[in-house]
Amino acid sequence: MKFMRRVLMPKHWLIAGLLFLASGLAQAMPWDDLSEGQRSALSGYESAWSSFSPERQQRLLVGVDRWLNMDATERQNVTRRFEKWQQLDQNKRQELMQRWRSFRDLTPQQQRRMREGLNRFNKLSADQRQQLRNRFQKMNAKERAAALKRMQRGADRARRMQSQPLRRN
């Protein structure tokens, strides 16, 4: 019994401590406790702030802090992307949000592969990218699945080659 107390008690205290810390992270933040920069950036939410869940407040604060730490060029890029987003019709926005949720549901390894593929695609010339798009759009579902599988095998092969040390003859 002593052994069990000695072994289990620290685990219980650790779990209790983690739960306590986690509960502190999700507490509501009074408007007056925000920094001047945060209040300025969130001024449109002042009247509704106290009605937001602690999680929503935290998400907004994380976004505002990212915004406040951006330089002017980054802010311009974000503003431009947001304006472009607002110009999309509702169906296109929903489609993109669904794609984002699907991406988020991937494993970190799958996300990395997707990013690597996008980076390789973006390194192609504009003409090469358009040719690939045209070829892909002309494919039926079965051909697209096979092409995606070939691309995945190629990416896996390239990654293995990069991770292997060079052989000297």
Disulfide bonds with the S-S distance in Angstrom:
none
